[in-house]
Amino acid sequence: MGIQDGKLLTIAIPTYNRAPYLEQSLSHICRQLKENKSCVEILISDNNSTDNSSEIVNKYTSKGFTIKYIKNRENIGADKNVLQCFIMANSKYVLILGDDDILLDGSIEKILDILKGGNYGIVHLNSYGFVNNFILERPKRYLQGYIVYSDLKKFIRKVNYFLTFTSVNIINKSLVPPDSDLEEFINTNLIQLGWTFPALLNSQKNVFVKEYLIAAKLYNSGGYRLCEVFGVNFNKISYVFISKGANREIFEIVNRKLLSRFFPANVIRSRMDIIETKKEDYYKVLYPLYKGYMNFWIFTLPAIVLPRRIAYSLFFMANVTRKLL
């Protein structure tokens, strides 16, 4: 699983019927490749789109950009499409980028400079979310540089549940054992953890990039059960790695952050119809998993049981206070 054909990085985009987003994403990638195309592979895994996605790809290949375009004969499901991206990548490092997320101008050159500087398990890219305009909604903070972590727990504390977000994690494919069962977590909506955790656990160093390199489209995915995926499924996957000898504390760090930030924010957003998720009984799903965690009672439970507007107001004020500190 090492470097092939001189490529250092594969940027792989799984897509399905989102041609306008694919157009925007590819436009930002391709205009950064003039100086770096010998190091970068672009791969599109199209889950049998019925829109004009193929025309968008042809637009860029006709301009001389080399794009490996795979169009599935049928829709194989989101997890298998993401898996196909990872399997088909022919570089040492792989970034699976959401078709609605944007690699900001200048990002690829900065990423390649980091990748050439060491052998890392994961290079985590700082990101910010946007709703409508990624330029106008960019945070005003000026950040630059990156941090190399040799302490795994410190790195996990820094990135925590963002390990589940494919668009911000560049994975060292050479650190994923060739006999790994990459299909083990199909239908969890977290199949990427099947290679994210092995790369992480087999690494000596990981990187957190402080500068914003990714603009992530907010509230644009759904159709899944929030607590089932990030509560039940995440913990099932965790237990698989713990049973193989991984340190339980690594996963506990993520769980504590899920309970203090992720679940409260997204349960409230779902209750306020800001995001679209399938209906589920949040308490019934999360209580058996997290009843022994203080963060469940302090942060997540109020988001579930308080009147939704009160819960939203409290979380909004807490979030503002957190940003000011």
Solvent accessible surface area in square Angstrom, and as a share of the most:
residue,aa,sasa,rsa
1,M,88,0.39
2,G,35,0.34
3,I,86,0.43
4,Q,87,0.39
5,D,128,0.66
6,G,57,0.55
7,K,48,0.20
8,L,22,0.11
9,L,0,0.00
10,T,0,0.00
11,I,0,0.00
12,A,0,0.00
13,I,0,0.00
14,P,22,0.14
15,T,4,0.02
16,Y,95,0.36
17,N,55,0.28
18,R,66,0.24
19,A,3,0.02
20,P,104,0.66
21,Y,66,0.25
22,L,0,0.00
23,E,43,0.19
24,Q,66,0.29
25,S,1,0.00
26,L,0,0.00
27,S,30,0.19
28,H,15,0.07
29,I,0,0.00
30,C,2,0.01
31,R,128,0.47
32,Q,22,0.10
33,L,8,0.04
34,K,157,0.67
35,E,153,0.69
36,N,20,0.10
37,K,130,0.55
38,S,79,0.51
39,C,27,0.16
40,V,7,0.04
41,E,19,0.08
42,I,3,0.02
43,L,0,0.00
44,I,0,0.00
45,S,0,0.00
46,D,0,0.00
47,N,5,0.03
48,N,49,0.25
49,S,3,0.02
50,T,118,0.68
51,D,56,0.29
52,N,65,0.33
53,S,0,0.00
54,S,34,0.22
55,E,109,0.49
56,I,19,0.10
57,V,2,0.01
58,N,85,0.44
59,K,83,0.35
60,Y,13,0.05
61,T,51,0.30
62,S,93,0.60
63,K,125,0.53
64,G,57,0.55
65,F,45,0.19
66,T,124,0.72
67,I,18,0.09
68,K,60,0.26
69,Y,66,0.25
70,I,38,0.19
71,K,89,0.38
72,N,15,0.08
73,R,240,0.88
74,E,115,0.51
75,N,75,0.38
76,I,55,0.28
77,G,31,0.29
78,A,69,0.53
79,D,15,0.08
80,K,91,0.39
81,N,5,0.02
82,V,24,0.14
83,L,9,0.04
84,Q,40,0.18
85,C,0,0.00
86,F,0,0.00
87,I,91,0.46
88,M,79,0.35
89,A,4,0.03
90,N,48,0.25
91,S,1,0.01
92,K,37,0.16
93,Y,0,0.00
94,V,1,0.01
95,L,0,0.00
96,I,7,0.04
97,L,0,0.00
98,G,18,0.18
99,D,4,0.02
100,D,15,0.08
101,D,6,0.03
102,I,1,0.00
103,L,0,0.00
104,L,10,0.05
105,D,88,0.45
106,G,31,0.30
107,S,0,0.00
108,I,0,0.00
109,E,99,0.45
110,K,86,0.36
111,I,0,0.00
112,L,2,0.01
113,D,90,0.47
114,I,7,0.04
115,L,5,0.02
116,K,125,0.53
117,G,57,0.55
118,G,30,0.29
119,N,87,0.44
120,Y,12,0.05
121,G,0,0.00
122,I,0,0.00
123,V,0,0.00
124,H,9,0.04
125,L,0,0.00
126,N,26,0.13
127,S,25,0.16
128,Y,14,0.05
129,G,32,0.31
130,F,8,0.03
131,V,61,0.35
132,N,130,0.67
133,N,60,0.31
134,F,24,0.10
135,I,120,0.61
136,L,136,0.67
137,E,62,0.28
138,R,92,0.34
139,P,44,0.28
140,K,187,0.79
141,R,162,0.59
142,Y,175,0.67
143,L,52,0.26
144,Q,108,0.48
145,G,38,0.37
146,Y,100,0.38
147,I,63,0.32
148,V,61,0.35
149,Y,33,0.12
150,S,92,0.59
151,D,63,0.33
152,L,46,0.23
153,K,70,0.30
154,K,116,0.49
155,F,0,0.00
156,I,0,0.00
157,R,128,0.47
158,K,92,0.39
159,V,2,0.01
160,N,14,0.07
161,Y,31,0.12
162,F,82,0.34
163,L,3,0.01
164,T,15,0.09
165,F,57,0.24
166,T,29,0.17
167,S,1,0.01
168,V,0,0.00
169,N,5,0.03
170,I,0,0.00
171,I,7,0.04
172,N,0,0.00
173,K,12,0.05
174,S,50,0.32
175,L,36,0.18
176,V,2,0.01
177,P,51,0.32
178,P,119,0.75
179,D,127,0.66
180,S,34,0.22
181,D,89,0.46
182,L,23,0.11
183,E,107,0.48
184,E,79,0.36
185,F,10,0.04
186,I,32,0.16
187,N,133,0.68
188,T,23,0.13
189,N,72,0.37
190,L,2,0.01
191,I,1,0.00
192,Q,17,0.08
193,L,0,0.00
194,G,6,0.06
195,W,3,0.01
196,T,3,0.02
197,F,1,0.00
198,P,14,0.09
199,A,0,0.00
200,L,0,0.00
201,L,56,0.28
202,N,71,0.37
203,S,19,0.12
204,Q,149,0.66
205,K,95,0.40
206,N,5,0.02
207,V,0,0.00
208,F,19,0.08
209,V,5,0.03
210,K,74,0.31
211,E,32,0.14
212,Y,11,0.04
213,L,3,0.02
214,I,0,0.00
215,A,0,0.00
216,A,9,0.07
217,K,44,0.18
218,L,65,0.32
219,Y,87,0.33
220,N,40,0.20
221,S,83,0.53
222,G,36,0.35
223,G,39,0.37
224,Y,51,0.19
225,R,100,0.36
226,L,1,0.00
227,C,0,0.00
228,E,68,0.30
229,V,6,0.03
230,F,27,0.11
231,G,0,0.00
232,V,39,0.22
233,N,15,0.08
234,F,3,0.01
235,N,8,0.04
236,K,126,0.53
237,I,2,0.01
238,S,2,0.01
239,Y,107,0.41
240,V,36,0.21
241,F,20,0.08
242,I,31,0.16
243,S,92,0.60
244,K,148,0.63
245,G,67,0.64
246,A,17,0.14
247,N,74,0.38
248,R,125,0.46
249,E,50,0.22
250,I,6,0.03
251,F,1,0.00
252,E,36,0.16
253,I,12,0.06
254,V,1,0.00
255,N,1,0.01
256,R,94,0.34
257,K,68,0.29
258,L,1,0.01
259,L,0,0.00
260,S,17,0.11
261,R,75,0.27
262,F,28,0.11
263,F,0,0.00
264,P,4,0.03
265,A,9,0.07
266,N,19,0.10
267,V,0,0.00
268,I,6,0.03
269,R,69,0.25
270,S,15,0.10
271,R,58,0.21
272,M,38,0.17
273,D,118,0.61
274,I,64,0.33
275,I,24,0.12
276,E,133,0.60
277,T,26,0.15
278,K,100,0.42
279,K,191,0.81
280,E,33,0.15
281,D,80,0.42
282,Y,35,0.13
283,Y,84,0.32
284,K,148,0.63
285,V,35,0.20
286,L,0,0.00
287,Y,71,0.27
288,P,85,0.53
289,L,52,0.26
290,Y,1,0.00
291,K,108,0.46
292,G,76,0.73
293,Y,43,0.16
294,M,136,0.61
295,N,33,0.17
296,F,0,0.00
297,W,105,0.37
298,I,94,0.48
299,F,78,0.33
300,T,0,0.00
301,L,32,0.16
302,P,42,0.26
303,A,3,0.02
304,I,24,0.12
305,V,92,0.53
306,L,55,0.27
307,P,79,0.50
308,R,96,0.35
309,R,159,0.58
310,I,90,0.46
311,A,4,0.03
312,Y,83,0.32
313,S,54,0.35
314,L,89,0.44
315,F,34,0.14
316,F,113,0.47
317,M,111,0.49
318,A,45,0.35
319,N,36,0.18
320,V,62,0.36
321,T,70,0.41
322,R,78,0.29
323,K,158,0.67
324,L,145,0.72
325,L,177,0.88
